[in-house]
Amino acid sequence: MHPFCCVPPVPVSPGVKLNEIVGGGISGILYKWVNYGRGWRPRWFALHDGVLSYYKIHGPDRIILSRETERGAKVIGEDSIRRLDRSSTSSSSSSQSNGHHLPRKPIGEIHLKVSSVRESRSDDRRFSIFSGTKRLHLRAETREDRAAWVEALQATKEMFPRMSTSEMVGPGDTAAAVAVSTERLRQRLQQEGVSEAAIADSERIVRTEFEVLHKQLVLLKQKQTLLLDTLQGSASESDDYNEPQDPAEDETDDDENMYFDTRDFLSSSSFKSSGSDFQRSEAGSDDEDDYPMDGIDTSMKSVGISYPYVRRRKKLPDPVEKEKGVSLWSMIKDNIGKDLTKVCLPVYFNEPLSSLQKCFEDLEYSYLIDRAYEWGKRGNSLMRILSVAAFAVSGYASTDGRSCKPFNPLLGETYEADYPDKGLRFFSEKVSHHPMVVACHCEGTGWRFWADSNLKSKFWGRSIQLDPVGVLTLEFDDGEVFQWSKVTTSIYNLILGKLYCDHYGTMRIQGNNEYSCKLKFKEQSIIDRNPHQVQGVVQDRSGRTVATLFGKWDESMHYVMGDCFGKGKGSENFSEAHLLWKRSKPPKFPTRYNFTRFAITLNELTPGLKEKLPPTDSRLRPDQRCLENGEYERANAEKLRLEQRQRQARKMQESGWKPRWFVKDKATDTYRYTGGYWESRDKGNWDGCPDIFGQVPNDLMITD
């Protein structure tokens, strides 16, 4: 039997008009995941005009179904047909006594225009719909029903980009809608002595042109209505839409372990580790060490390297001007579906850091790599990879509360960071414009770190999804190498509510020796009482779990020896947990950008530094410097000037332009540092470094 149960199948060929697919709508019963207490609950779903609405079918708020209300709709599933038949019989007698049906009020809606549909790989009846801000988990009665629903949803979604005037406006509608009077035209032509045949031909031309114009206006109005419904729909979504998600669908097929509530363990009385003080009061002098050792296991306190103290600034300059408000709506409505790296935004949406500097910000807790190096020297490979895993997570801590966009570097732009107080030297360069690729190289005590990064972004209307492309490599002097890739980042509530970001997905840290590590970043739900959880395991070559990690990417990471997430394992094992990493306290002088104390130092021009920098360094970029100084009008003007110069970047790249300090390794398809930068810096020789920013006024170079 066909999944539509004797209803003619929905054609999905490209030649079929959108109205023929969704004209009367598609409806039927699907089971929606509510929460762990209530499980899967049946809901009546109706697809109409690109909007999937759902209703309760039990209780006082249930929908009243009948053949009359579902007239013209294609009903999926035998159970849906039976319920519709039963409801039609009961509602017929009810309507005779009451005289009317209850109103059809959906408890939730999803706009397919900005949503994606995904089938489950582990259950042939389940699928999910991601709206850009949250995921709806659904289950059909049969495999055939799921196939029919997914086919209909995909067909409807795919028709939106191909909507044409002829599809949206029927040929008969326009003539009736457009009543064009040509009487004045006829009279004028008669005065000129034009023949009747020519007059009639002129009238046909005028009517045809007005019909075309009318079709275009109708199409624009329909698109505007759809856009408004999509972006404003979040304000009217009901509590049922915000119910907890089923996390099983978000797990990969090989992830069989359930999530433990990290905060419950860290705050429980059974958690005796000295690392449990990660939420203690952070009052004290701002000159306190950024990376305190209190709370660290005794055996770890002796592992590390001492570096000299360097005094750095602790606040940004006071703004010169008052910041002006800007309409986010006016920027968003014209950019749905576009790559954000190619969208020109005013500086009000930026933070005074470039993507090159953001790469270095990931190395804020580089002491964890120093500690990993020392553990390896002592022959403890397990503690080495645990420290590397903590470092891989720590780079996300600075993103908490950060909603502004870093500056997109110009082609050939560079950034150096000589931090003797951290025992490292870092260098990065923008090596490609399309696609936008940033490469970096860092040298520490006994280790080297390099990476190239490209972001694939998707703008959903209410959220932005950023998928990193690239591999991060950490190599120790003894030959041990670790590689991993970053997880997906999304920024939510672009239209309504408080902006926030979340990181989710699986990070696999591969080593070339004995151990490897897998970390799972849990995706945050709308009512998650314990967000930002990270859990993982370290495994040996045989696949045996030798250590368990847990924590939060914005707070701390702990480890326990052995497998604590295995079947039959309980929370008692966490009483032996040890602290690996804890986030540094916030700055004494907060910034509107929610910078960490480390981020505040990244764009600083210390005395004598300007004379040593190449003309391509991000600190010399005028629009970024103006934004840091609070000169917003000047910053916008400089940003526009630089973007006009940057339009030549693609031509430069196509004409054979090559990076100055990096070369692409064809074998690995990654960029590697060629050397020579620090030697040129020592000599003050920047031959071959173009003046990409143009003339930079001296009054912008404020030093602290």
Secondary structure, DSSP 8 states (H G I E B T S, - for coil): --TTSSS------TTS-HHHHHSS-EEEEEEEEEETTTEEEEEEEEEETTEEEEEESSSTT-----TTTTTT-EEESHHHHHHHHHHHHHHHHHHHHHSS------SEEEEGGG-EEEE-SS-TTEEEEE-SS-EEEEE-SSHHHHHHHHHHHHHHHHHGGG--HHHHS-HHHHHHH-----HHHHHHHHHTT--HHHHHHHHHHHHHHHHHHHHHHHHHHHHHHHHHHHHHGGGT--GGGGS---GGGGS-TT-------HHHHHHSTT---GGGGGGS---S-TTS-SS--TTS-HHHHTSS----------S----SS------HHHHHTT-TTS-GGG----GGGEEEEEHHHHHHHTTTTTHHHHHHHHHHHTT-HHHHHHHHHHHHHHTTGGGTT--SEEE---TT-EEEEEETTTTEEEEEEEEETTTTEEEEEEEETTEEEEEEEEEEEEE-SSEEEEEEE--EEEEETTS-EEEE---EEEEE-SSSS--EEEEEEEEEEEESSS-EEEEEE----TT-SS-SEEEEEEE-TTS-EEEEEEEETTTEEEEEES-SSSTT--GGGGGG-EEEEE-----SS--TT---HHHHTTT---TTTGGGS-TTBGGG-HHHHHHHHT-HHHHHHHHHHHHHHHTTHHHHHHTT---SSEEEETTTTEEEE-S-HHHHHHHT--TT---TT----GGG----
